[in-house]
């Protein structure tokens, strides 16, 4: 994706998370019932890095280290 430099990346990510959360809750309301999520669909954290050569292993390590719902 490409965005203007004026766009704050964390705001864009929050927007994408909100839109996708509402769509998924609408389409799969009967199956999304995990009380451990405390009303949230996505983790509140973000990970962003420039295209300057992020190794896939670095991204995977970050993803694997995130807290999982009980």
N, C-alpha and C positions, 0 to 999 in steps of 0.2 A: 504494500500500500504506500501511496505517496500523499503527504499532507504539506500544506504551507508551513514554513518555519514559525509562523505566528500561533499555530495550533499547539496547545499544551498537550503533550502525549498522554499524561495521566487523565486529563478530561476526556480525551477521545476514547481511551480504554474504558473509563467508567460508563461512557455513553454506550459503547458496544456491549459491555456486560449487561447494562440495563435493558437494552432492546432485546438481546438474545434471551435473557432471563424471562422477560415477559412472554416472549414467543414460545419458549419451551414450557413454561408453566401453563400457558393456554392449551398447547397441543398435548401435553402429557400430565395434566392435573391429577389424574387418578393414580399415577405411579410416582409422583414426586411428593413424598410424605415423610421425609426423614427429619424427625424433631431435632437431631443433633446439629442441623444446619442453622438453627435459631433464626429462621425466617430468611436466611440468605441463600442464594443459589450459587454464587461464585465467591471465591476467597476475596477478601478486600485488598490483597496484595497485588503488586504489579511487577513485571520484569521487563525491562526494555534495554536494548543495547544497539549501538549503531551497526551498520553493515560492515564495519571495519574488520571483519574476520572472526566473528563469534564461532568458536568450535561447537558443533552439535552436542558434544559431551558436556560442555559447560551449561548449556540450556537444560539438558536432561538432568544434570546434577541438581540444579536449582529446583526443577519440578519435583524430583524425588524427595527433596528435603522439606517440602511444604507439609504443614499439618493436615492430616486426614481426619475427617469426621469419624467419631466412634460408632 
